[in-house]
């Protein structure tokens, strides 16, 4: 399942407009190490995977390819706002072509 990590890591890094060097600094590793993660020549440690999940606000399972769900954190929102978001998501699912 780790084979998904390089692709997802690259996409998330670019989505957040981060260079490999910037991500490396946040992770406490070298830019060449981040490059090796993205080229799938080195597997990150569990600690690094956890840091990546925090930096990009995704679950470790998503990074590892165990699921394709990208979650939205609703911590701190009222139950009314959570319900509104859920209604919007459900409405979008009904109108999206499959």
Secondary structure, DSSP 8 states (H G I E B T S, - for coil): -THHHHHHHHHHHHHTT--HHHHHHHHTS-HHHHHHHHTTSS---HHHHHHHHHHHT--HHHHHTS--------TT--HHHHHHHHHHHHHHHHHS--
